[in-house]
Amino acid sequence: MDVRKVQMIGGSSLMITLPKEWTESSGVKKNDSLNLFPLADGSLLVSPSTERMKEHTLKTINSDNIDDLDLLFRILVGAYMSGYSTVEITSRDRINESVRGIIEKMTQTAIGVEIIEELDNKIILKDLVDPSEMRMSRTMERMRSLVSNMLSDALAAIKQSNKKLLNNVISRDNDIDRLEWLVTRQTNMAYNDSTICRKMELGQKEMMMYYTVCRIIERIGDHVVVIAKNALSLIDGTIDPKITKEILSAGESVRSLFVASVRSWSEENLIAANECIRECEAAVEKCKIINRHAMNENLDSAMAATVIAGSIRRIGEYSIDISEHAINTAV
């Protein structure tokens, strides 16, 4: 920690010098403008001007060095989630069609990303959405609604032996992913630009809590997809209707508790969160019963039922995590 004394100039103005190491690393020079933000704890946040910070939002990717198209897509996603507003994909020669296909896939997946310039050897992507306009509370609620509906439909599809509905549930996972990417992007950008937190009317601690809960919701969505995929095998085989009934009961229990846990976090409701934890623990016990009964089934059906029960259990455990975050936040 660097302690500096406040000095008086001109008889009334107070002044403090800036640490040389910070000015050099931030690129701050004479006559530059700085942003000053009073924080709730009484401290003062000093940051470089927004215009200077924009200089550090460009990412250049040379596609010639990347042979794996899946890796290229993950790099593009990583650049987006890291907070880069502009990404240039370049090539020594003409960018091939496979790479262009991956770039187009990125624009169709990430929220707000568009191609703003396209040449033979260069494509420029830009995020056209102001991150401060996308409220995290609304994003989280949308994720909660999507995951809840996915699980509800997966259970209905198991009951009806509806493969088409199960495949529809699996395809909806992309919507959850793109929302979670947005939250991660906003969180990373807020660490580099404190004005984003102010515009979103959130402190960094609150933003980090939203990020954590949204990550948990995204993982719950992944387990719903696991349920749907294994349900395709389950309804193809023969299984005791009693086990199917147990799966539907356990699944509906954790779905209701998942919704209640997110609500308890949003409302900072200690009592409701504690009740969710207690009831989730009971729902998780139902999965153990499913596993015991599945042992008497044929191998394929037993494996599908066991994997489904495992994902239902994980959804319950993740709901407990959200409820515990609710208690911690409320306290």
N, C-alpha and C positions, 0 to 999 in steps of 0.2 A: 504494500500500500504506500502511495506517495502522498505525504502530507504537505500542504502549501498554505502559507498565510495570506489572508485577504488584506489587500492594501487599498488606501484611499487616494484617488486622484481628482484634481479639480475641486477639492473641498467638499464634495458630496457623493461622487460616484465611487463604488467599490470595484476592485479589479483583482483578478487572479491569473497567474500565468499558466499556460498549458504545457504539459510534459512534452519534451522534445521527441521522445521515442514514439509517443502517440501521434503527434503531428506528422512525423515522417512516415509511419506505417499507414496513416489515413490519407496521406497526400495533401494535407492542409497547408496552405501557403498564405502569405500576407494578402490582406484584403478579401480573402475567401469568407463566405457566409457559413455560419454554424447554426444548427437547430438546437434549441434549448427546451427541454420538456420537464416541468415540475412533476414529480411522482408522488403517489399517495403517502409514501413513508417519509416525505419531507426532503428526499434527495433530489438532485437535479441531473437529468440525463443530457449529455452533450453528444451530438452526432454530426457528421459531415452533411453538407447540403444534399437535398434530394437529387439535384442535377449531377453532382459528383458521384453519388451512389449508383446512378443509372449507368455510368461508364463500366461498371463491373457486372452487368447483367447479360453479357454476350458470351455464348459458348459455341466454339467451333469444333466440328467433328469431321475428321478425314475418313470417309468411307472406304478408301483404298486399304486402310490398315485393319479393316474388320471383315473377316470372311464369313463369320457366323451371323446370319440374319436375325436370329433370336437374340443374340448379344447386342446387335445394333438397336433393336427395339427396346431392350432393357436400358441401354445407355440413353436413348431418347427419353424414356420414362424417368430415368434418374435425373437428367438435366431439368426436366419439367418439375419434378418434385423438389429439386434443390432450389428452385426459385428463379432460374434463368428466364428472362422475358423473351430473349431472341436466341435462336439456335440456327447456326449455319452448317449445313451438311455439304461438304465439298468433295471433289474428286479431281485427280490429275487430268483425266480424260472425261468422257461423257458418263454421267451417272446412269448405271444400268437399270433396267426395268424392275429387277428384284428389289433393289434398294428403294426405288421410287414407290414400290408397293408397300414397303415397311413404313415409309414416311407418310403415305396416305392412311395407313392403318392407325398411325399415331394421331393424325388429325381427326379421325373418326372416333377415337377412344378418349383422348384427353379433353377436358372441358375448356373451351375457349381458344384452342390452338388452331391456327390457320396458316396456309402457305401464302406468304405475301410477295414472294419473288421466286421465279423459277427460270434458271438458265441451264444450258447443257451440262455444265460442270459444277453447278451450285444451286441449292434449294434453301430458302430461308423460311424458317418457321417463327411465328410470333404469337405470343399469348395476348389476346385482345380483351381479356376480362380483367377488370379492376378487382384484385383479390379482396379489397376492403368492402366491396359491395356484396360479397357472398357471405352472409352471416353464418357462423359456425353452428349456432343453435338450430337454424333451419336445415342446414346440411345434415346434422346429426339426426334430427327428427325425420327427415326424408329417408336416411339410411335405416333408421329403426322401422319405419313403415314398410320399406321394401323387403327387409329381412323377415319381418313378421308375416307379410303376405306370402313370401316364398315358402316359408315353413308351413303355413296354413294350406297352401296349394299342394305342397309335397305330400302332406298327410291325407288330403282329399284324394290325391292321385293314387296313393297306396290303397285307400279304401275302395276306389272305383276301378282299380287296375288300369289306369289311364296313362299310357306311355307318352302320349302327345303332351299332356300337362307336365309330366316329369321333365321332358326335354325343354319345355318352356321355362321351367324353374331353373334349370342348369344355365340357360342362356342369359337369364337376368343377373347372373353374378357379375357380368361386365359393368352393369350400372352401379353396383356397390363399389367395385374397384375404382372406377373413375371418380366417385365422390370421395373415397378415402385418399386418392392421389391429390385431390384438390385441398383437402384439409392438411395433408403433409406439406404441400407446397406453401400454403398460407403460413403454417407454423415456421418453416424455414425462412421465408421471406421476412417474417416479423422479427426474427433474430438479427437480420441484417438491416432492417428499416423499421425503427420504432414507431414511425408515423402510422404504420398499418394497424398496430394494436390500438392506437388512439382512435383511428377512423372506425374500427370495429367495436369500439367501446369495451375492450377487454384488456386486462392485464396479462403479462406474459405467463403468469402462473395459471390463470384461468384458461388461456389458450392452450397451454400444455395439457391441462386436464381434459379439454375437449378432444385434443389430439389422441390422448390415451384411450378415452372411451370410444372414439370413432374407430380406432385400431381394433379394439375388442369386438365391436359390432361387425367389422369387416371379417374377422376370423370366424365369428358365428355364421356369417353368410357362407364362408367356405365349408363349414360343417353341414349346412343345409344342402349344399351341392353334393357333398359326400352321401348324404341320406338319399337324395334323388337318384344319383347314379347307381347306388346299390339297390334301391327300390326297383329299378328296371330288371335286375336279376331276380329279386325277390318275387315279383309278380309273374315271372316266367316259370318259376318252379312251383312245387307243391309244399305248402307249409301249414301247420296247424292254425286254424282261424283264431284260436285263443292267443297265439303269439302276435298275430297281426293286431288284434284288439289291444294287447298290452303295449305294442309299439305306438299305436294311435293315442292311447291314454297318456303314456309318458311324454310323447311329442307335444301334445296339446298342453300338458302341464308346464313344460319348460318354455313353450311359446308365450303363454300367459305371464309367466314369471319374468321372462326376458323383457316383455313390454313394461311390466310393473317396475323392474329394476332401473330401466332407462328413465321412466317417469320419476322415480324416487330421486335419481341423480339430478334431473332438471329442476325439481322442486326443492332439492336439499332437505328431503323428508327423512329424518332419522328413524322414525317409527316404521314407516313403510319399507325402508331399506332393510331394517333388521328383520322384518316379517318375511321379506323376499329371501333372505339368506336362510332362514329357518325352513321355509317351504321348498326352496331349491334343494336343500340337503335331503328332504324326503323324496323329491322327484328323482334324484340321482339313484336312490335305492331301488326304484322301479326297474332301472336298467340292469341291475344285477339279477333280478328275477327273469328278465328276458333272456339273458345269457344262459342261465341255468336250464330254462325250457328249450332253448335252441339246440342244446347238446343232443337232444333226441331226434333232431331232424336230419335230412340228408346233407351231405357236405356243403353243396352250393348254397342251399337255403340257410343252413346254419351260419355260414360265413357272412352272408348278406345281412342276416338278422343281427349278428354280433357286431358288425361294423356300424350298422344303423344305431344300435343301442349305444355304442361307444360315442358316436357323434352327438346323440341326444344328451348323454352324460356330460360331454364337453360343453354343450350349450348351457346346461344347467350350471356348470362350474364357472363359465364365463359370466353368467348372470350374477353369480355370487360376487365375482370380481367387481362388476359394475356397482353392485349394492354396497360393497365395501368402500369403493371410491366415493359413493354418495355420502356415506357416514363421515369419511375423512373430510370431504368438502364442506359438509354442514358444520362439523366441529371447527 
